[in-house]
Amino acid sequence: MIRSPLFWRLFLGGLALLASGLLLGAAVASGRVGGVLVWTATLLAGALVGLAAGRLAKRARGLLARAAALGSPGPVGEAGRGDEFVRLEACLEGNEARFVEQLAQLKAERNQLTAVLGGMVEGVVAIDRDRRVLHLNAVAASWFGRPAPELAVGRPIYELSRQPEISGALIEAMEKRRQVSRTFTLARFAGEVDGPDRFELNASPLLSSRREEVVEGAVAVIHDITELERLESVRRDFVSNVSHELKTPLTAIHGYVETLLEADPIDGPTRGRFLRKIRRQSNRLGALVSDLLTLSRIESSAEPPEKVLDLRSPAREVLNLLGPASEERGLELVAEFPEAAVEVLGEEEAIRQALSNLVDNAVKYSSAGGRVIVRLQAQNGRAMLEVQDEGPGIAGEHLDRIFERFYRVDRARSRELGGTGLGLAIVKNVARRHGGGVEVESERDQGSTFRLWLPAAE
């Protein structure tokens, strides 16, 4: 028995239509043909109405059953109670509310994901199964010269970058369903002065949320490893240079000691000469170790203490310490200090070490009869110390590298004068640690001027 209210309403309406047709047929009974036609049409109309009612009720129950299977919050569980269309309307209203809520949740999740990807320091690129860009974050866009990342969405991956490593890794990850890693070089764009950058790429397949065996695309995370490789190169060079610098005096000491121990009896003057050379090499070795420890301490220490000090005090100590050496070389050491204090915040010992290295270099490399001027002044919120000499000067091709560790303009003369090759590196690191900087002006045969500046104490 059919228990649908909709069906019975329509069925009763059909019976009423049938009864009305019978009455109408009686009214026109004077003409038998007309009455038969009217009764037949009325009967057919009632039957059609009944069939339509059954089909509509069945269709409505089918829609309610589907809604129940999809987890509709509406009243779909009572199959035989109430008007199907009333319950279907309630079901649609409930689904609409749920759809609006889910849409808002998806938008919030999308915004969160966009914010996370946009805040990453790594580049992110995703493509679909047709090899078209699905997503490109701002970092990756800047690397590939795309000022508007959204304009790249929908375009083939080949248009994003001509680097075969990028498209090749994404396609391989998608087709072979495995993670793929690549390292590649990306040249700078026109107008940029820096050299090419080095990148590391890791690509993974994007699996379908419905069927895990289906691959929908691939995503790649790109890391800029330029600075990492530069630091690794610096580390290798540093280890190599330290090994070489330590080996030279150790080899000399070992040779002189072996000679003293194994050679025939050596006369007094020769023995004394050997011992003086051993002492010189051991002093050089000690200075090298001391500078290495100083450089390591400066680089590994935390922020400098906020101690106010007057730069005139460590500068005078340095001049008093190096005064005898300058007189021995026939140099005039000139101090130009202001009457007012020149105050900075920092560590006095580190600043004294930097000043000593600058003045000591000027004294060592200046010719007899020349002058070394140490000038101290405060200007534009900075404390500026200048060391000016009248030495041989520095050629332009060396100016960009003289603050590197173990870099020497004249290696033979530097070793002869007892230099370790770390003095200017210490100066540079002391200046950076205190928020300042160092620079040099020099020309061949025109002398040099080194400027160390630090932020003035407020």
C-alpha positions as CSV (number, residue, x, y, z in Angstrom):
1,M,0.0,0.0,0.0
2,I,1.3,3.4,-1.0
3,R,1.6,5.7,2.1
4,S,2.8,8.9,0.4
5,P,0.6,11.9,1.3
6,L,1.7,13.5,-2.0
7,F,0.4,10.5,-3.9
8,W,-2.9,10.4,-2.2
9,R,-3.5,14.1,-2.6
10,L,-2.9,13.8,-6.3
11,F,-4.9,10.6,-6.5
12,L,-7.9,12.1,-4.8
13,G,-7.6,15.1,-7.0
14,G,-7.7,12.8,-10.0
15,L,-10.9,11.1,-8.7
16,A,-12.5,14.5,-8.2
17,L,-11.6,15.3,-11.8
18,L,-13.1,12.0,-12.8
19,A,-16.4,12.7,-11.0
20,S,-16.6,16.1,-12.5
21,G,-16.2,14.6,-15.9
22,L,-19.0,12.1,-15.2
23,L,-21.4,14.8,-14.2
24,L,-20.4,16.8,-17.2
25,G,-21.0,13.8,-19.4
26,A,-24.5,13.3,-17.9
27,A,-25.2,16.9,-18.8
28,V,-24.4,16.4,-22.4
29,A,-26.1,12.9,-22.5
30,S,-28.3,14.1,-25.2
31,G,-25.4,13.4,-27.5
32,R,-24.0,9.9,-27.0
33,V,-20.8,10.4,-28.9
34,G,-20.0,13.5,-26.9
35,G,-20.6,11.8,-23.6
36,V,-18.4,8.8,-24.5
37,L,-15.6,11.2,-25.5
38,V,-16.0,13.2,-22.3
39,W,-16.0,10.1,-20.1
40,T,-13.0,8.7,-21.9
41,A,-11.0,11.9,-21.6
42,T,-11.9,12.2,-17.9
43,L,-10.8,8.7,-17.2
44,L,-7.5,9.1,-19.0
45,A,-6.9,12.4,-17.1
46,G,-7.5,10.7,-13.8
47,A,-5.1,7.8,-14.7
48,L,-2.4,10.2,-15.8
49,V,-2.7,12.2,-12.7
50,G,-2.4,9.1,-10.6
51,L,0.7,7.9,-12.5
52,A,2.3,11.4,-12.2
53,A,1.6,11.4,-8.5
54,G,3.3,8.0,-8.1
55,R,6.4,9.0,-10.1
56,L,6.8,12.3,-8.3
57,A,6.5,10.6,-4.9
58,K,9.0,7.9,-5.9
59,R,11.4,10.6,-7.2
60,A,11.1,12.6,-4.0
61,R,11.7,9.6,-1.8
62,G,14.8,8.8,-4.0
63,L,16.2,12.3,-3.5
64,L,15.6,12.0,0.3
65,A,17.4,8.7,0.4
66,R,20.4,10.1,-1.4
67,A,20.4,13.1,0.9
68,A,20.4,10.6,3.9
69,A,23.3,8.7,2.4
70,L,25.3,11.9,2.0
71,G,24.8,12.7,5.7
72,S,22.2,15.4,5.3
73,P,21.2,17.0,8.6
74,G,17.6,17.3,7.5
75,P,14.7,15.0,8.6
76,V,15.2,12.3,5.9
77,G,14.9,9.2,8.1
78,E,11.1,9.0,8.3
79,A,10.3,7.6,4.8
80,G,6.5,7.5,5.2
81,R,5.6,10.5,7.3
82,G,4.9,14.0,6.1
83,D,4.9,15.5,2.6
84,E,8.0,14.4,0.7
85,F,8.4,17.9,-0.8
86,V,8.2,19.5,2.6
87,R,10.9,17.2,3.9
88,L,12.9,17.7,0.8
89,E,12.7,21.5,1.3
90,A,13.9,21.1,4.9
91,C,16.7,18.9,3.6
92,L,17.8,21.5,1.1
93,E,17.7,24.2,3.7
94,G,19.9,22.2,6.0
95,N,22.3,21.3,3.2
96,E,22.5,25.0,2.2
97,A,23.5,26.0,5.8
98,R,26.1,23.2,5.9
99,F,27.5,24.1,2.5
100,V,27.9,27.8,3.5
101,E,29.7,26.7,6.7
102,Q,32.0,24.3,4.8
103,L,32.7,27.0,2.2
104,A,33.7,29.4,5.0
105,Q,35.9,26.7,6.5
106,L,37.6,26.0,3.2
107,K,38.3,29.7,2.6
108,A,39.8,30.0,6.1
109,E,42.0,27.0,5.5
110,R,43.0,28.3,2.1
111,N,43.9,31.7,3.6
112,Q,46.0,29.9,6.3
113,L,47.8,27.8,3.7
114,T,48.5,30.8,1.5
115,A,49.9,32.7,4.5
116,V,52.1,29.8,5.5
117,L,53.4,29.4,1.9
118,G,53.9,33.1,1.5
119,G,55.9,33.3,4.8
120,M,58.3,30.6,3.8
121,V,61.9,31.4,3.0
122,E,61.8,28.5,0.6
123,G,60.3,28.6,-2.9
124,V,57.2,26.4,-3.6
125,V,56.0,25.4,-7.0
126,A,53.1,23.0,-7.7
127,I,51.8,21.7,-11.0
128,D,48.7,19.6,-12.0
129,R,48.7,16.4,-14.2
130,D,48.6,18.6,-17.3
131,R,52.0,20.1,-16.2
132,R,50.4,23.5,-15.6
133,V,51.2,25.7,-12.6
134,L,48.8,25.3,-9.7
135,H,50.7,27.4,-7.1
136,L,53.7,29.6,-7.0
137,N,54.7,31.5,-3.8
138,A,56.2,34.9,-3.7
139,V,59.8,33.7,-2.9
140,A,59.8,31.4,-6.0
141,A,58.2,34.1,-8.1
142,S,61.0,36.5,-7.2
143,W,63.7,33.9,-8.1
144,F,62.1,33.3,-11.5
145,G,61.4,37.0,-12.3
146,R,57.6,36.8,-11.8
147,P,56.5,40.0,-10.0
148,A,52.9,38.7,-9.9
149,P,52.8,35.0,-8.9
150,E,49.1,34.7,-9.6
151,L,49.8,35.4,-13.3
152,A,51.8,32.2,-13.6
153,V,48.9,30.0,-12.4
154,G,47.5,28.0,-15.2
155,R,50.5,28.4,-17.5
156,P,52.8,25.5,-18.5
157,I,55.7,24.8,-16.2
158,Y,58.0,25.4,-19.1
159,E,57.0,29.0,-19.3
160,L,57.8,29.6,-15.6
161,S,61.5,28.8,-16.0
162,R,63.8,27.5,-18.7
163,Q,65.7,25.4,-16.1
164,P,65.3,21.8,-17.1
165,E,66.0,20.7,-13.6
166,I,62.8,22.3,-12.3
167,S,60.3,20.9,-14.8
168,G,62.2,17.6,-15.1
169,A,62.1,17.0,-11.4
170,L,58.4,17.8,-11.1
171,I,57.5,15.6,-14.1
172,E,59.6,12.7,-12.9
173,A,58.1,12.9,-9.4
174,M,54.6,12.8,-10.9
175,E,55.3,10.0,-13.4
176,K,57.4,7.8,-11.1
177,R,55.5,8.5,-7.9
178,R,58.6,9.2,-5.8
179,Q,60.6,12.0,-4.3
180,V,63.1,13.6,-6.6
181,S,66.1,15.9,-5.7
182,R,68.1,18.2,-7.9
183,T,70.8,20.8,-7.4
184,F,71.0,23.6,-10.1
185,T,72.4,27.0,-10.8
186,L,70.1,29.9,-11.5
187,A,71.7,32.9,-13.2
188,R,70.8,36.4,-11.9
189,F,68.5,38.6,-14.0
190,A,69.7,41.5,-16.1
191,G,70.8,44.5,-14.1
192,E,71.8,42.5,-11.0
193,V,75.5,42.5,-10.2
194,D,75.7,39.3,-8.1
195,G,76.8,36.0,-9.7
196,P,74.7,32.9,-10.2
197,D,72.8,31.4,-7.3
198,R,72.8,27.7,-6.2
199,F,69.5,26.0,-5.4
200,E,68.5,22.6,-4.1
201,L,65.1,21.2,-5.2
202,N,63.0,18.4,-3.6
203,A,59.9,17.4,-5.6
204,S,57.1,15.0,-4.4
205,P,54.0,13.7,-6.2
206,L,50.5,15.1,-5.2
207,L,48.1,12.2,-4.6
208,S,44.4,12.4,-5.1
209,S,42.3,12.9,-1.9
210,R,39.7,10.4,-3.2
211,R,42.0,7.7,-4.6
212,E,45.6,7.5,-3.3
213,E,46.8,5.5,-6.3
214,V,45.9,8.5,-8.6
215,V,48.5,11.2,-9.0
216,E,47.0,14.7,-9.5
217,G,50.3,16.6,-9.9
218,A,53.6,17.4,-8.1
219,V,55.0,20.0,-5.7
220,A,58.6,21.2,-5.3
221,V,60.2,23.0,-2.4
222,I,63.3,24.9,-3.5
223,H,66.1,26.0,-1.1
224,D,68.6,28.7,-1.8
225,I,71.9,27.2,-0.8
226,T,74.2,29.9,-2.2
227,E,75.2,31.2,1.2
228,L,75.6,27.7,2.6
229,E,78.0,26.7,-0.2
230,R,79.9,30.0,0.1
231,L,80.4,29.4,3.8
232,E,81.4,25.8,3.1
233,S,84.0,27.2,0.6
234,V,85.2,29.7,3.2
235,R,85.6,26.9,5.7
236,R,87.6,24.7,3.3
237,D,89.8,27.7,2.4
238,F,90.3,28.5,6.1
239,V,91.3,25.0,7.0
240,S,93.7,24.9,4.1
241,N,95.2,28.3,4.9
242,V,95.5,27.5,8.6
243,S,97.2,24.2,7.8
244,H,99.7,25.9,5.5
245,E,100.4,28.8,7.9
246,L,101.0,26.4,10.8
247,K,103.1,24.0,8.7
248,T,105.5,26.7,7.6
249,P,107.0,27.7,11.0
250,L,106.7,24.1,12.3
251,T,108.7,22.8,9.4
252,A,111.4,25.5,9.9
253,I,111.6,24.8,13.7
254,H,111.8,21.1,13.0
255,G,114.6,21.6,10.5
256,Y,116.7,23.8,12.8
257,V,116.3,21.5,15.7
258,E,117.2,18.4,13.7
259,T,120.3,20.2,12.5
260,L,121.3,21.2,16.0
261,L,120.8,17.6,17.3
262,E,122.3,15.6,14.5
263,A,125.0,17.7,12.9
264,D,128.6,17.7,13.9
265,P,129.5,20.1,16.7
266,I,128.4,23.5,15.7
267,D,130.3,26.6,16.6
268,G,128.8,29.2,18.9
269,P,127.8,31.9,16.3
270,T,126.1,29.3,14.1
271,R,124.2,27.8,17.0
272,G,123.1,31.2,18.1
273,R,121.9,32.1,14.6
274,F,119.9,28.8,14.5
275,L,118.4,29.5,17.9
276,R,117.3,33.0,17.0
277,K,115.6,31.6,13.9
278,I,113.8,29.0,16.0
279,R,112.7,31.8,18.4
280,R,111.5,33.9,15.5
281,Q,109.5,31.0,14.0
282,S,108.1,30.1,17.4
283,N,107.1,33.7,17.9
284,R,105.4,33.7,14.6
285,L,103.6,30.5,15.5
286,G,102.5,31.9,18.8
287,A,101.2,35.1,17.1
288,L,99.3,33.0,14.6
289,V,97.6,30.9,17.3
290,S,96.8,34.0,19.3
291,D,95.2,35.7,16.3
292,L,93.2,32.6,15.6
293,L,91.9,32.4,19.1
294,T,91.1,36.2,19.1
295,L,89.2,35.8,15.8
296,S,87.3,32.8,17.1
297,R,86.4,34.6,20.3
298,I,85.1,37.6,18.5
299,E,83.0,35.6,16.0
300,S,81.5,33.3,18.6
301,S,80.8,35.8,21.4
302,A,77.3,37.2,22.0
303,E,76.4,40.9,21.6
304,P,79.0,43.3,23.0
305,P,78.5,44.6,26.5
306,E,76.8,48.0,26.7
307,K,79.7,49.7,28.3
308,V,80.4,53.3,27.5
309,L,84.0,54.0,26.7
310,D,86.0,56.9,25.4
311,L,87.9,55.9,22.3
312,R,90.7,58.3,23.1
313,S,91.8,56.0,26.0
314,P,92.5,52.8,24.0
315,A,93.9,54.8,21.1
316,R,96.5,56.5,23.4
317,E,97.4,53.1,24.8
318,V,98.0,51.7,21.3
319,L,100.1,54.7,20.3
320,N,102.2,54.4,23.5
321,L,102.7,50.7,22.9
322,L,103.8,51.1,19.3
323,G,105.7,54.3,19.8
324,P,109.1,52.5,20.2
325,A,108.6,50.4,17.1
326,S,107.8,53.5,15.0
327,E,110.9,55.3,16.4
328,E,113.0,52.3,15.6
329,R,111.8,52.4,12.0
330,G,112.4,56.2,11.8
331,L,108.7,57.0,11.6
332,E,106.8,59.9,13.0
333,L,103.6,58.8,14.8
334,V,101.1,61.7,14.9
335,A,97.9,61.7,17.0
336,E,95.0,64.0,16.1
337,F,92.4,63.6,18.9
338,P,89.6,66.0,19.8
339,E,89.4,67.6,23.2
340,A,85.9,66.3,23.8
341,A,85.3,62.6,24.6
342,V,84.4,60.3,21.7
343,E,82.2,57.7,23.3
344,V,80.9,54.4,22.0
345,L,79.3,51.3,23.4
346,G,81.3,48.2,23.3
347,E,84.1,45.9,24.5
348,E,87.3,47.8,25.3
349,E,89.7,44.9,24.7
350,A,88.3,44.0,21.3
351,I,88.3,47.7,20.2
352,R,91.9,48.0,21.4
353,Q,92.9,44.9,19.4
354,A,91.3,46.4,16.2
355,L,93.0,49.8,16.7
356,S,96.3,48.0,17.4
357,N,96.2,46.0,14.2
358,L,95.5,49.0,12.0
359,V,98.3,51.1,13.5
360,D,100.7,48.2,13.6
361,N,100.2,47.5,9.9
362,A,100.8,51.2,9.1
363,V,104.0,51.2,11.0
364,K,105.2,47.9,9.5
365,Y,104.6,48.9,5.9
366,S,105.7,52.5,6.0
367,S,109.1,53.6,4.8
368,A,111.6,55.2,7.0
369,G,111.2,59.0,7.4
370,G,107.5,58.9,6.7
371,R,104.5,59.7,9.0
372,V,101.7,57.7,10.4
373,I,98.7,59.8,11.4
374,V,96.0,58.5,13.8
375,R,93.0,60.7,13.6
376,L,89.9,60.4,15.9
377,Q,86.7,62.3,15.5
378,A,82.9,62.2,16.0
379,Q,80.6,63.0,13.2
380,N,77.0,62.2,12.1
381,G,76.4,59.9,15.1
382,R,79.5,57.9,14.4
383,A,82.9,57.6,16.1
384,M,85.5,57.6,13.3
385,L,89.1,56.4,13.6
386,E,91.4,57.0,10.6
387,V,94.9,55.6,10.2
388,Q,96.8,57.2,7.4
389,D,100.3,56.1,6.2
390,E,102.7,57.1,3.5
391,G,103.6,53.5,2.6
392,P,103.6,51.7,-0.8
393,G,99.8,51.7,-1.1
394,I,97.6,48.9,-2.3
395,A,96.6,48.2,-5.9
396,G,93.0,48.4,-6.7
397,E,92.6,44.7,-7.5
398,H,93.4,43.9,-3.9
399,L,91.1,46.3,-2.1
400,D,88.1,44.1,-2.1
401,R,89.9,41.1,-0.6
402,I,92.4,42.5,2.0
403,F,89.9,41.9,4.8
404,E,89.7,38.2,4.1
405,R,91.5,35.8,6.3
406,F,95.1,35.0,5.3
407,Y,94.9,37.3,2.3
408,R,98.1,39.1,1.7
409,V,99.0,41.6,-1.0
410,D,102.7,40.7,-0.7
411,R,103.1,37.3,0.9
412,A,106.9,37.3,1.1
413,R,107.1,40.8,2.7
414,S,104.2,40.0,5.1
415,R,105.9,36.9,6.4
416,E,109.2,38.8,6.7
417,L,107.5,41.4,8.8
418,G,105.9,38.8,11.0
419,G,102.3,39.2,9.8
420,T,99.8,36.4,10.3
421,G,97.3,37.5,7.6
422,L,94.5,37.8,10.2
423,G,94.9,41.3,11.4
424,L,92.4,43.0,9.0
425,A,90.0,40.1,9.4
426,I,89.9,40.8,13.1
427,V,89.3,44.5,12.5
428,K,86.4,43.7,10.2
429,N,84.8,41.3,12.7
430,V,85.2,43.7,15.6
431,A,83.6,46.5,13.6
432,R,80.6,44.2,12.6
433,R,80.1,43.0,16.1
434,H,79.8,46.5,17.4
435,G,77.4,47.5,14.6
436,G,80.1,49.5,12.6
437,G,82.3,49.0,9.6
438,V,85.7,49.4,8.1
439,E,86.8,50.8,4.7
440,V,90.0,51.6,2.9
441,E,91.3,54.2,0.4
442,S,94.6,53.5,-1.3
443,E,96.5,53.8,-4.5
444,R,99.8,52.3,-5.6
445,D,102.7,54.4,-4.2
446,Q,100.3,56.9,-2.7
447,G,99.9,55.4,0.8
448,S,96.7,54.1,2.5
449,T,94.0,55.4,4.8
450,F,91.9,52.9,6.8
451,R,88.7,54.1,8.5
452,L,87.1,52.2,11.3
453,W,83.7,53.6,12.4
454,L,81.4,52.6,15.3
455,P,78.0,54.0,16.4
456,A,78.4,56.8,18.9
457,A,77.0,56.3,22.4
458,E,73.8,58.2,22.9
